[in-house]
Amino acid sequence: MDKQLVLASGSPRRKELLSLLGVDFTIRAPEIDELQQVGEDPEKYVRRVSSEKASAVQGSVTLGADTCVVLEGTIYGKPVSLENAEATLRKLSGKVHQVVSGVAVRSSGQLMVTVVHTDVEFISLNQRLIDWYLGLGESLDKAGAYALQGAGGSLIKAINGSHSNVVGLPLVETASLLARAGVDLMSPERNRTS
């Protein structure tokens, strides 16, 4: 019997990425405190938040994830304003930053967590380019103020690591955790076409 999978997230990007695995799931967005704690490094931060998300909702298998953008040890979350987004883009301009995601799966009272790191290199941004990108309106609900899967992809020179991690859910690691939790992504029922 298949286990019921619950995605503990309100993110449309995570919903879309998880759908790519061909697994049935329901969505229950948790309400948890996502503020970084004093002295909490990026890896501990995403590990804690993803774990709290997976533990905050009910289901036989729950999946929580959290992604942050890190430059020189500083976490850049979702910008609170266009001015904040502009300041973040200026910081990332011409540099390599890290996208760090925690993925947590809770099943049968066990919590499994993994952390994934991806290096992302930005092109150098001038004011005209920043103004153009901010004018598109896609930066406000994205960690680091950009979206790889949108026009923000034109700001990225290189990616070393998981592309899906940069969007918000590293698929290789997510599929592995789900398999360990008993969610069979390759069951014959899933592969049947109507």
Summary of the structure (lengths in Angstrom):
residues: 194
radius of gyration: 17.2
end to end distance: 20.6
largest distance: 55.8
contacts: 619
relative contact order: 0.19
helix: 36%
strand: 25%
